[in-house]
């Protein structure tokens, strides 16, 4: 991988996030995809307790609606 110039953003934009709910374990898996270096990549995913996942999703929705 090549070194990223300091002028470029230090983050990669999230393009989508799949959500899978396991009712038996009461856990949620979030599988994010992001755009970097001209390609879309899928992250390894986050396994969260149900309540923690809903708090995270609410925080993301709030952050996305700040400018609206």
HTML snippet that shows the backbone in 3Dmol.js (N, CA, C, O; Angstrom):
<script src="https://3Dmol.org/build/3Dmol-min.js"></script>
<div id="view" style="width:600px;height:400px;position:relative"></div>
<script>
const pdb = `
ATOM      1  N   UNK A   1       0.846  -1.165   0.000  1.00  0.00           N
ATOM      2  CA  UNK A   1       0.000   0.000   0.000  1.00  0.00           C
ATOM      3  C   UNK A   1       0.897   1.235   0.000  1.00  0.00           C
ATOM      4  O   UNK A   1       1.966   1.232   0.611  1.00  0.00           O
ATOM      5  N   UNK A   2       0.466   2.270  -0.674  1.00  0.00           N
ATOM      6  CA  UNK A   2       1.273   3.479  -0.761  1.00  0.00           C
ATOM      7  C   UNK A   2       0.965   4.426   0.406  1.00  0.00           C
ATOM      8  O   UNK A   2      -0.119   4.350   0.983  1.00  0.00           O
ATOM      9  N   UNK A   3       1.899   5.316   0.762  1.00  0.00           N
ATOM     10  CA  UNK A   3       1.643   6.257   1.857  1.00  0.00           C
ATOM     11  C   UNK A   3       0.575   7.275   1.462  1.00  0.00           C
ATOM     12  O   UNK A   3       0.587   7.788   0.343  1.00  0.00           O
ATOM     13  N   UNK A   4      -0.336   7.562   2.368  1.00  0.00           N
ATOM     14  CA  UNK A   4      -1.421   8.508   2.113  1.00  0.00           C
ATOM     15  C   UNK A   4      -0.917   9.918   2.402  1.00  0.00           C
ATOM     16  O   UNK A   4      -0.407  10.174   3.493  1.00  0.00           O
ATOM     17  N   UNK A   5      -1.050  10.842   1.439  1.00  0.00           N
ATOM     18  CA  UNK A   5      -0.628  12.225   1.687  1.00  0.00           C
ATOM     19  C   UNK A   5      -1.422  12.837   2.840  1.00  0.00           C
ATOM     20  O   UNK A   5      -2.582  12.489   3.058  1.00  0.00           O
ATOM     21  N   UNK A   6      -0.789  13.746   3.571  1.00  0.00           N
ATOM     22  CA  UNK A   6      -1.443  14.341   4.737  1.00  0.00           C
ATOM     23  C   UNK A   6      -2.629  15.215   4.363  1.00  0.00           C
ATOM     24  O   UNK A   6      -3.484  15.466   5.212  1.00  0.00           O
ATOM     25  N   UNK A   7      -2.711  15.689   3.116  1.00  0.00           N
ATOM     26  CA  UNK A   7      -3.843  16.519   2.695  1.00  0.00           C
ATOM     27  C   UNK A   7      -5.130  15.709   2.554  1.00  0.00           C
ATOM     28  O   UNK A   7      -6.222  16.274   2.617  1.00  0.00           O
ATOM     29  N   UNK A   8      -5.017  14.410   2.366  1.00  0.00           N
ATOM     30  CA  UNK A   8      -6.195  13.579   2.160  1.00  0.00           C
ATOM     31  C   UNK A   8      -6.880  13.268   3.481  1.00  0.00           C
ATOM     32  O   UNK A   8      -6.273  13.346   4.549  1.00  0.00           O
ATOM     33  N   UNK A   9      -8.150  12.916   3.387  1.00  0.00           N
ATOM     34  CA  UNK A   9      -8.931  12.588   4.583  1.00  0.00           C
ATOM     35  C   UNK A   9      -8.325  11.390   5.310  1.00  0.00           C
ATOM     36  O   UNK A   9      -7.789  10.474   4.686  1.00  0.00           O
ATOM     37  N   UNK A  10      -8.417  11.414   6.618  1.00  0.00           N
ATOM     38  CA  UNK A  10      -7.872  10.308   7.417  1.00  0.00           C
ATOM     39  C   UNK A  10      -8.941   9.271   7.753  1.00  0.00           C
ATOM     40  O   UNK A  10      -8.763   8.473   8.674  1.00  0.00           O
ATOM     41  N   UNK A  11     -10.033   9.279   7.024  1.00  0.00           N
ATOM     42  CA  UNK A  11     -11.094   8.304   7.228  1.00  0.00           C
ATOM     43  C   UNK A  11     -11.613   7.848   5.872  1.00  0.00           C
ATOM     44  O   UNK A  11     -11.340   8.474   4.848  1.00  0.00           O
ATOM     45  N   UNK A  12     -12.358   6.761   5.875  1.00  0.00           N
ATOM     46  CA  UNK A  12     -12.947   6.248   4.650  1.00  0.00           C
ATOM     47  C   UNK A  12     -14.461   6.267   4.800  1.00  0.00           C
ATOM     48  O   UNK A  12     -14.974   5.789   5.812  1.00  0.00           O
ATOM     49  N   UNK A  13     -15.193   6.802   3.827  1.00  0.00           N
ATOM     50  CA  UNK A  13     -16.641   6.934   3.962  1.00  0.00           C
ATOM     51  C   UNK A  13     -17.356   5.578   3.985  1.00  0.00           C
ATOM     52  O   UNK A  13     -17.069   4.683   3.190  1.00  0.00           O
ATOM     53  N   UNK A  14     -18.277   5.467   4.908  1.00  0.00           N
ATOM     54  CA  UNK A  14     -19.121   4.281   5.024  1.00  0.00           C
ATOM     55  C   UNK A  14     -20.121   4.298   3.878  1.00  0.00           C
ATOM     56  O   UNK A  14     -20.810   5.298   3.679  1.00  0.00           O
ATOM     57  N   UNK A  15     -20.212   3.213   3.125  1.00  0.00           N
ATOM     58  CA  UNK A  15     -21.138   3.160   1.996  1.00  0.00           C
ATOM     59  C   UNK A  15     -22.424   2.422   2.337  1.00  0.00           C
ATOM     60  O   UNK A  15     -23.484   2.725   1.791  1.00  0.00           O
ATOM     61  N   UNK A  16     -22.328   1.451   3.242  1.00  0.00           N
ATOM     62  CA  UNK A  16     -23.521   0.733   3.699  1.00  0.00           C
ATOM     63  C   UNK A  16     -23.155  -0.056   4.946  1.00  0.00           C
ATOM     64  O   UNK A  16     -21.980  -0.248   5.256  1.00  0.00           O
ATOM     65  N   UNK A  17     -24.173  -0.506   5.649  1.00  0.00           N
ATOM     66  CA  UNK A  17     -23.938  -1.320   6.840  1.00  0.00           C
ATOM     67  C   UNK A  17     -25.074  -2.335   6.941  1.00  0.00           C
ATOM     68  O   UNK A  17     -26.220  -1.972   7.206  1.00  0.00           O
ATOM     69  N   UNK A  18     -24.752  -3.595   6.730  1.00  0.00           N
ATOM     70  CA  UNK A  18     -25.748  -4.652   6.856  1.00  0.00           C
ATOM     71  C   UNK A  18     -25.920  -4.998   8.331  1.00  0.00           C
ATOM     72  O   UNK A  18     -24.963  -4.971   9.104  1.00  0.00           O
ATOM     73  N   UNK A  19     -27.153  -5.322   8.707  1.00  0.00           N
ATOM     74  CA  UNK A  19     -27.469  -5.643  10.099  1.00  0.00           C
ATOM     75  C   UNK A  19     -28.076  -7.038  10.145  1.00  0.00           C
ATOM     76  O   UNK A  19     -29.019  -7.339   9.414  1.00  0.00           O
ATOM     77  N   UNK A  20     -27.529  -7.885  11.008  1.00  0.00           N
ATOM     78  CA  UNK A  20     -28.046  -9.244  11.188  1.00  0.00           C
ATOM     79  C   UNK A  20     -28.359  -9.440  12.668  1.00  0.00           C
ATOM     80  O   UNK A  20     -27.483  -9.278  13.518  1.00  0.00           O
ATOM     81  N   UNK A  21     -29.608  -9.790  12.976  1.00  0.00           N
ATOM     82  CA  UNK A  21     -30.028  -9.958  14.364  1.00  0.00           C
ATOM     83  C   UNK A  21     -30.170 -11.441  14.683  1.00  0.00           C
ATOM     84  O   UNK A  21     -30.926 -12.151  14.020  1.00  0.00           O
ATOM     85  N   UNK A  22     -29.447 -11.910  15.695  1.00  0.00           N
ATOM     86  CA  UNK A  22     -29.520 -13.298  16.158  1.00  0.00           C
ATOM     87  C   UNK A  22     -30.432 -13.331  17.382  1.00  0.00           C
ATOM     88  O   UNK A  22     -30.012 -12.970  18.482  1.00  0.00           O
ATOM     89  N   UNK A  23     -31.664 -13.759  17.196  1.00  0.00           N
ATOM     90  CA  UNK A  23     -32.651 -13.751  18.285  1.00  0.00           C
ATOM     91  C   UNK A  23     -32.282 -14.715  19.405  1.00  0.00           C
ATOM     92  O   UNK A  23     -32.566 -14.436  20.570  1.00  0.00           O
ATOM     93  N   UNK A  24     -31.661 -15.834  19.080  1.00  0.00           N
ATOM     94  CA  UNK A  24     -31.301 -16.810  20.111  1.00  0.00           C
ATOM     95  C   UNK A  24     -30.246 -16.264  21.070  1.00  0.00           C
ATOM     96  O   UNK A  24     -30.326 -16.492  22.277  1.00  0.00           O
ATOM     97  N   UNK A  25     -29.269 -15.555  20.543  1.00  0.00           N
ATOM     98  CA  UNK A  25     -28.189 -15.011  21.377  1.00  0.00           C
ATOM     99  C   UNK A  25     -28.445 -13.567  21.799  1.00  0.00           C
ATOM    100  O   UNK A  25     -27.691 -13.007  22.595  1.00  0.00           O
ATOM    101  N   UNK A  26     -29.522 -12.956  21.259  1.00  0.00           N
ATOM    102  CA  UNK A  26     -29.872 -11.564  21.538  1.00  0.00           C
ATOM    103  C   UNK A  26     -28.700 -10.629  21.216  1.00  0.00           C
ATOM    104  O   UNK A  26     -28.373  -9.721  21.981  1.00  0.00           O
ATOM    105  N   UNK A  27     -28.081 -10.882  20.058  1.00  0.00           N
ATOM    106  CA  UNK A  27     -26.937 -10.085  19.607  1.00  0.00           C
ATOM    107  C   UNK A  27     -27.172  -9.611  18.176  1.00  0.00           C
ATOM    108  O   UNK A  27     -27.940 -10.200  17.415  1.00  0.00           O
ATOM    109  N   UNK A  28     -26.490  -8.537  17.847  1.00  0.00           N
ATOM    110  CA  UNK A  28     -26.591  -7.944  16.522  1.00  0.00           C
ATOM    111  C   UNK A  28     -25.192  -7.896  15.906  1.00  0.00           C
ATOM    112  O   UNK A  28     -24.224  -7.517  16.566  1.00  0.00           O
ATOM    113  N   UNK A  29     -25.100  -8.283  14.637  1.00  0.00           N
ATOM    114  CA  UNK A  29     -23.848  -8.156  13.901  1.00  0.00           C
ATOM    115  C   UNK A  29     -24.014  -7.037  12.885  1.00  0.00           C
ATOM    116  O   UNK A  29     -24.945  -7.053  12.080  1.00  0.00           O
ATOM    117  N   UNK A  30     -23.110  -6.066  12.924  1.00  0.00           N
ATOM    118  CA  UNK A  30     -23.088  -4.980  11.953  1.00  0.00           C
ATOM    119  C   UNK A  30     -21.927  -5.239  11.003  1.00  0.00           C
ATOM    120  O   UNK A  30     -20.787  -5.396  11.440  1.00  0.00           O
ATOM    121  N   UNK A  31     -22.214  -5.283   9.708  1.00  0.00           N
ATOM    122  CA  UNK A  31     -21.185  -5.542   8.693  1.00  0.00           C
ATOM    123  C   UNK A  31     -21.017  -4.295   7.821  1.00  0.00           C
ATOM    124  O   UNK A  31     -21.736  -4.126   6.837  1.00  0.00           O
ATOM    125  N   UNK A  32     -20.072  -3.424   8.177  1.00  0.00           N
ATOM    126  CA  UNK A  32     -19.899  -2.179   7.422  1.00  0.00           C
ATOM    127  C   UNK A  32     -19.118  -2.387   6.127  1.00  0.00           C
ATOM    128  O   UNK A  32     -18.244  -3.250   6.040  1.00  0.00           O
ATOM    129  N   UNK A  33     -19.452  -1.583   5.134  1.00  0.00           N
ATOM    130  CA  UNK A  33     -18.686  -1.503   3.891  1.00  0.00           C
ATOM    131  C   UNK A  33     -18.226  -0.058   3.754  1.00  0.00           C
ATOM    132  O   UNK A  33     -18.940   0.868   4.141  1.00  0.00           O
ATOM    133  N   UNK A  34     -17.050   0.127   3.211  1.00  0.00           N
ATOM    134  CA  UNK A  34     -16.524   1.481   3.063  1.00  0.00           C
ATOM    135  C   UNK A  34     -15.763   1.604   1.752  1.00  0.00           C
ATOM    136  O   UNK A  34     -15.342   0.609   1.163  1.00  0.00           O
ATOM    137  N   UNK A  35     -15.596   2.839   1.310  1.00  0.00           N
ATOM    138  CA  UNK A  35     -14.940   3.134   0.050  1.00  0.00           C
ATOM    139  C   UNK A  35     -13.536   3.665   0.329  1.00  0.00           C
ATOM    140  O   UNK A  35     -13.374   4.648   1.053  1.00  0.00           O
ATOM    141  N   UNK A  36     -12.532   3.023  -0.237  1.00  0.00           N
ATOM    142  CA  UNK A  36     -11.150   3.463  -0.042  1.00  0.00           C
ATOM    143  C   UNK A  36     -10.314   3.103  -1.263  1.00  0.00           C
ATOM    144  O   UNK A  36     -10.438   2.012  -1.819  1.00  0.00           O
ATOM    145  N   UNK A  37      -9.472   4.025  -1.664  1.00  0.00           N
ATOM    146  CA  UNK A  37      -8.522   3.792  -2.756  1.00  0.00           C
ATOM    147  C   UNK A  37      -9.209   3.293  -4.028  1.00  0.00           C
ATOM    148  O   UNK A  37      -8.675   2.441  -4.737  1.00  0.00           O
ATOM    149  N   UNK A  38     -10.393   3.829  -4.308  1.00  0.00           N
ATOM    150  CA  UNK A  38     -11.101   3.504  -5.535  1.00  0.00           C
ATOM    151  C   UNK A  38     -11.887   2.209  -5.518  1.00  0.00           C
ATOM    152  O   UNK A  38     -12.406   1.799  -6.557  1.00  0.00           O
ATOM    153  N   UNK A  39     -11.993   1.544  -4.365  1.00  0.00           N
ATOM    154  CA  UNK A  39     -12.723   0.277  -4.272  1.00  0.00           C
ATOM    155  C   UNK A  39     -13.605   0.260  -3.028  1.00  0.00           C
ATOM    156  O   UNK A  39     -13.387   1.015  -2.080  1.00  0.00           O
ATOM    157  N   UNK A  40     -14.596  -0.611  -3.054  1.00  0.00           N
ATOM    158  CA  UNK A  40     -15.429  -0.800  -1.869  1.00  0.00           C
ATOM    159  C   UNK A  40     -14.940  -2.038  -1.114  1.00  0.00           C
ATOM    160  O   UNK A  40     -14.722  -3.092  -1.711  1.00  0.00           O
ATOM    161  N   UNK A  41     -14.773  -1.902   0.185  1.00  0.00           N
ATOM    162  CA  UNK A  41     -14.306  -2.982   1.046  1.00  0.00           C
ATOM    163  C   UNK A  41     -15.356  -3.280   2.106  1.00  0.00           C
ATOM    164  O   UNK A  41     -16.123  -2.400   2.496  1.00  0.00           O
ATOM    165  N   UNK A  42     -15.385  -4.517   2.567  1.00  0.00           N
ATOM    166  CA  UNK A  42     -16.277  -4.908   3.651  1.00  0.00           C
ATOM    167  C   UNK A  42     -15.447  -5.131   4.900  1.00  0.00           C
ATOM    168  O   UNK A  42     -14.423  -5.813   4.872  1.00  0.00           O
ATOM    169  N   UNK A  43     -15.908  -4.540   6.003  1.00  0.00           N
ATOM    170  CA  UNK A  43     -15.207  -4.706   7.272  1.00  0.00           C
ATOM    171  C   UNK A  43     -15.469  -6.086   7.858  1.00  0.00           C
ATOM    172  O   UNK A  43     -16.290  -6.845   7.343  1.00  0.00           O
ATOM    173  N   UNK A  44     -14.769  -6.400   8.931  1.00  0.00           N
ATOM    174  CA  UNK A  44     -14.911  -7.706   9.581  1.00  0.00           C
ATOM    175  C   UNK A  44     -16.217  -7.813  10.344  1.00  0.00           C
ATOM    176  O   UNK A  44     -16.687  -8.918  10.615  1.00  0.00           O
ATOM    177  N   UNK A  45     -16.798  -6.703  10.687  1.00  0.00           N
ATOM    178  CA  UNK A  45     -18.069  -6.715  11.391  1.00  0.00           C
ATOM    179  C   UNK A  45     -17.909  -6.482  12.880  1.00  0.00           C
ATOM    180  O   UNK A  45     -16.830  -6.658  13.447  1.00  0.00           O
ATOM    181  N   UNK A  46     -18.997  -6.086  13.492  1.00  0.00           N
ATOM    182  CA  UNK A  46     -19.049  -5.835  14.927  1.00  0.00           C
ATOM    183  C   UNK A  46     -20.152  -6.695  15.518  1.00  0.00           C
ATOM    184  O   UNK A  46     -21.292  -6.644  15.056  1.00  0.00           O
ATOM    185  N   UNK A  47     -19.831  -7.478  16.526  1.00  0.00           N
ATOM    186  CA  UNK A  47     -20.825  -8.283  17.227  1.00  0.00           C
ATOM    187  C   UNK A  47     -21.137  -7.562  18.532  1.00  0.00           C
ATOM    188  O   UNK A  47     -20.269  -7.421  19.392  1.00  0.00           O
ATOM    189  N   UNK A  48     -22.372  -7.109  18.675  1.00  0.00           N
ATOM    190  CA  UNK A  48     -22.763  -6.302  19.824  1.00  0.00           C
ATOM    191  C   UNK A  48     -23.995  -6.871  20.502  1.00  0.00           C
ATOM    192  O   UNK A  48     -24.815  -7.543  19.876  1.00  0.00           O
ATOM    193  N   UNK A  49     -24.110  -6.590  21.798  1.00  0.00           N
ATOM    194  CA  UNK A  49     -25.357  -6.880  22.500  1.00  0.00           C
ATOM    195  C   UNK A  49     -26.448  -6.046  21.841  1.00  0.00           C
ATOM    196  O   UNK A  49     -26.170  -4.973  21.305  1.00  0.00           O
ATOM    197  N   UNK A  50     -27.668  -6.525  21.878  1.00  0.00           N
ATOM    198  CA  UNK A  50     -28.788  -5.862  21.211  1.00  0.00           C
ATOM    199  C   UNK A  50     -28.911  -4.393  21.610  1.00  0.00           C
ATOM    200  O   UNK A  50     -28.990  -3.529  20.736  1.00  0.00           O
ATOM    201  N   UNK A  51     -28.928  -4.091  22.903  1.00  0.00           N
ATOM    202  CA  UNK A  51     -29.106  -2.712  23.365  1.00  0.00           C
ATOM    203  C   UNK A  51     -27.944  -1.815  22.941  1.00  0.00           C
ATOM    204  O   UNK A  51     -28.154  -0.661  22.568  1.00  0.00           O
ATOM    205  N   UNK A  52     -26.723  -2.342  22.997  1.00  0.00           N
ATOM    206  CA  UNK A  52     -25.556  -1.567  22.561  1.00  0.00           C
ATOM    207  C   UNK A  52     -25.635  -1.262  21.069  1.00  0.00           C
ATOM    208  O   UNK A  52     -25.290  -0.161  20.638  1.00  0.00           O
ATOM    209  N   UNK A  53     -26.085  -2.228  20.287  1.00  0.00           N
ATOM    210  CA  UNK A  53     -26.207  -2.029  18.841  1.00  0.00           C
ATOM    211  C   UNK A  53     -27.234  -0.949  18.529  1.00  0.00           C
ATOM    212  O   UNK A  53     -27.000  -0.104  17.666  1.00  0.00           O
ATOM    213  N   UNK A  54     -28.369  -0.968  19.222  1.00  0.00           N
ATOM    214  CA  UNK A  54     -29.391   0.052  18.975  1.00  0.00           C
ATOM    215  C   UNK A  54     -28.892   1.438  19.370  1.00  0.00           C
ATOM    216  O   UNK A  54     -29.214   2.419  18.699  1.00  0.00           O
ATOM    217  N   UNK A  55     -28.109   1.537  20.450  1.00  0.00           N
ATOM    218  CA  UNK A  55     -27.534   2.835  20.839  1.00  0.00           C
ATOM    219  C   UNK A  55     -26.543   3.320  19.778  1.00  0.00           C
ATOM    220  O   UNK A  55     -26.518   4.506  19.448  1.00  0.00           O
ATOM    221  N   UNK A  56     -25.733   2.410  19.249  1.00  0.00           N
ATOM    222  CA  UNK A  56     -24.775   2.782  18.211  1.00  0.00           C
ATOM    223  C   UNK A  56     -25.496   3.227  16.941  1.00  0.00           C
ATOM    224  O   UNK A  56     -25.128   4.238  16.343  1.00  0.00           O
ATOM    225  N   UNK A  57     -26.511   2.485  16.528  1.00  0.00           N
ATOM    226  CA  UNK A  57     -27.277   2.845  15.327  1.00  0.00           C
ATOM    227  C   UNK A  57     -27.935   4.212  15.514  1.00  0.00           C
ATOM    228  O   UNK A  57     -27.927   5.027  14.592  1.00  0.00           O
ATOM    229  N   UNK A  58     -28.505   4.474  16.695  1.00  0.00           N
ATOM    230  CA  UNK A  58     -29.130   5.774  16.976  1.00  0.00           C
ATOM    231  C   UNK A  58     -28.098   6.898  16.917  1.00  0.00           C
ATOM    232  O   UNK A  58     -28.391   7.980  16.407  1.00  0.00           O
ATOM    233  N   UNK A  59     -26.897   6.653  17.432  1.00  0.00           N
ATOM    234  CA  UNK A  59     -25.841   7.670  17.394  1.00  0.00           C
ATOM    235  C   UNK A  59     -25.412   7.963  15.954  1.00  0.00           C
ATOM    236  O   UNK A  59     -25.158   9.115  15.602  1.00  0.00           O
ATOM    237  N   UNK A  60     -25.332   6.926  15.128  1.00  0.00           N
ATOM    238  CA  UNK A  60     -24.973   7.117  13.716  1.00  0.00           C
ATOM    239  C   UNK A  60     -26.059   7.911  13.008  1.00  0.00           C
ATOM    240  O   UNK A  60     -25.758   8.839  12.257  1.00  0.00           O
ATOM    241  N   UNK A  61     -27.325   7.555  13.240  1.00  0.00           N
ATOM    242  CA  UNK A  61     -28.434   8.289  12.619  1.00  0.00           C
ATOM    243  C   UNK A  61     -28.414   9.754  13.044  1.00  0.00           C
ATOM    244  O   UNK A  61     -28.634  10.642  12.220  1.00  0.00           O
ATOM    245  N   UNK A  62     -28.155  10.011  14.315  1.00  0.00           N
ATOM    246  CA  UNK A  62     -28.093  11.388  14.811  1.00  0.00           C
ATOM    247  C   UNK A  62     -26.948  12.146  14.144  1.00  0.00           C
ATOM    248  O   UNK A  62     -27.119  13.296  13.739  1.00  0.00           O
ATOM    249  N   UNK A  63     -25.793  11.513  14.028  1.00  0.00           N
ATOM    250  CA  UNK A  63     -24.642  12.160  13.397  1.00  0.00           C
ATOM    251  C   UNK A  63     -24.918  12.476  11.929  1.00  0.00           C
ATOM    252  O   UNK A  63     -24.489  13.514  11.427  1.00  0.00           O
ATOM    253  N   UNK A  64     -25.625  11.596  11.249  1.00  0.00           N
ATOM    254  CA  UNK A  64     -25.931  11.818   9.835  1.00  0.00           C
ATOM    255  C   UNK A  64     -26.968  12.910   9.626  1.00  0.00           C
ATOM    256  O   UNK A  64     -27.021  13.508   8.551  1.00  0.00           O
ATOM    257  N   UNK A  65     -27.795  13.183  10.631  1.00  0.00           N
ATOM    258  CA  UNK A  65     -28.861  14.175  10.484  1.00  0.00           C
ATOM    259  C   UNK A  65     -28.468  15.548  11.020  1.00  0.00           C
ATOM    260  O   UNK A  65     -29.309  16.447  11.043  1.00  0.00           O
ATOM    261  N   UNK A  66     -27.237  15.743  11.446  1.00  0.00           N
ATOM    262  CA  UNK A  66     -26.805  17.019  12.028  1.00  0.00           C
ATOM    263  C   UNK A  66     -27.002  18.176  11.057  1.00  0.00           C
ATOM    264  O   UNK A  66     -27.467  19.241  11.462  1.00  0.00           O
ATOM    265  N   UNK A  67     -26.664  17.994   9.805  1.00  0.00           N
ATOM    266  CA  UNK A  67     -26.777  19.068   8.818  1.00  0.00           C
ATOM    267  C   UNK A  67     -28.176  19.273   8.273  1.00  0.00           C
ATOM    268  O   UNK A  67     -28.413  20.241   7.551  1.00  0.00           O
ATOM    269  N   UNK A  68     -29.105  18.397   8.594  1.00  0.00           N
ATOM    270  CA  UNK A  68     -30.464  18.484   8.030  1.00  0.00           C
ATOM    271  C   UNK A  68     -31.393  19.259   8.911  1.00  0.00           C
ATOM    272  O   UNK A  68     -32.567  19.421   8.579  1.00  0.00           O
TER     273      UNK A  68
END
`;
const viewer = $3Dmol.createViewer("view");
viewer.addModel(pdb, "pdb");
viewer.setStyle({}, {cartoon: {color: "spectrum"}});
viewer.zoomTo();
viewer.render();
</script>
